[in-house]
């Protein structure tokens, strides 16, 4: 019988294949009493399970460093290794075994539920979601204890014959997802998960179609059921009829054909039909990501998120380590611009090695983060500034400051940059004396009072992710309100358009480096607003280029001007669909 299930679309694409159900160990744990003489043996059994999972994670971590693997993958595996080593998870179950004479599986689940309850009480939505990382680690340990399969083997893939495989699970860890590409898994769905979960991020980075948060998929679907997974619409069709199957096969083949055609655009100039030149640059997290930017011939690195150099480690990267990282990217880009954003830590991004990290972990997106944190830790900030300035001698580097809100912050930051320059001059270290300094516009206050930015800085970068959440008072990592996060809200669009227009009149370069820049459905809207500089994930560059090659900037300006007069997001969305269809 044909039926459809709906969830949260987290990674676009179409997959057609047979279902492979992944077991859920925490649901199969029972409690039984262990004889007194076997208690220590039970503890040894638990220790061996931890050791085996630790070895598996380290093996996956090595795979995560391979070329083409998303930069975030290694950090996610490190996070699971950290939970695995936490005494609250590794030692407390042993006490339960000794005190209650219970089996290792039951003791581990009891401790897991205690830790999950503590995470549920946290105010920060990102930290709350890390509860699922604990569950995923415990799930893997339990599968060792219960002697259950812990990963899909190539034999599983071979059993499906010529059919593609779609994995159906209650939940999956990033470590699970990393194996899917090498195994030829076509897509996956899970009962749990959110758009900001680590599993979702890995799926997007690997371009594997995925839908999460389906609630009952694991219980409603049987092994070998024929499935159609639409990762863009968040739909899973079970046992489709011939007509629907043919329709989606046609959609899938068209999508694959389009993706192959996009590769031909790699060296094509990014220019609209009426001659408006655009710059399409790439966002990177780590130095090795630069090869992704070069693979699509990006016009430069529009955003180097340096905080990833600081995360998931127990020590700070010193000035020399940072310098080598920044220099390697500058040299690799061969004279193309590289925009390096200073440390944007806090809220949903934490680094335990940083002084005051405990203060950041306890605050929300409105707390001590980004430039606010850097100005309270001048030595850490100066070390990074010196590293960036030193690297500027080896390429065209631009320096970008996040989360500026007012003139006093700009002045304090510029004073710190001047201090760093003076320190390098005294040490006779060369750097680009004319390095450009820019500010991110991601707080409504900054967008509404651009004067100080235009007078003191050299360029602007619109961070639409934060601008949207701050404008709408919606925490984008909180599933309870994430449906209210709307880039097409009229207030958001007017702030973006006003910023672009004001910067253009002042002759100041402005770019968009948030998710909107890489969304091809937004390309014509942004061009109509006057935007000419985009920065996005490298995988999105060619799709956005295809959009701008087929549009007329002059005509779009008039159409978008009329769209911006609308007050209803639904009406705006409808008008934008017409603009994109023209």
Secondary structure, 3 states (H helix, E strand, C coil): CCEEEECEEEECCEEEEEEEECCCHHHHCCCCECCHHHHHHHHHHHHHHHHHHHHHHHHHHHHHCCCCCCHHHHHHHHHHHHHHHCHHHHCHHHHHHHHHCECHHHHHHHHHHHHHHHHHCCCCHHHHHCHHHHHHHHHHHHHHHCCCCCCCCHHHHHHCCCCCEEEEECCCCHHHHHHHHHHCCCEEEECCCCCCCHHHHHHHHHCCEEEECCCCHHHHCCCCCEEEEECCCCEEEECCCHHHHHHHHHHHHHHHHHHHHHHHHCCCCCECCCCCECEEEEEECCHHHHHHHHHCCCCEEEEEEHHHHCCCCCCCCCHHHHHHHHHHHHHHCCCCEEEEECCCCECCECCCCCCCHHHHHCCCCCCCCHHHHHHHCHHHHHHHHHHHHHHHHHCCEEEEECCCCCHHHHHHHHHHHHHHHHHHHHCCCCCCCCCEEEEEECCHHHHHCCHHHHHHCCEEEECHHHHHHHHHCCCCCCCCCHHHCCCCCHHHHHHHHHHHHHHHHCCCEEEECCHHHHCHHHHHHHHHHCCCEEEEEHHHHHHHHHHHHCCCHHHHHHHHHHHCCCCCHHHHHHHHHHHHHC
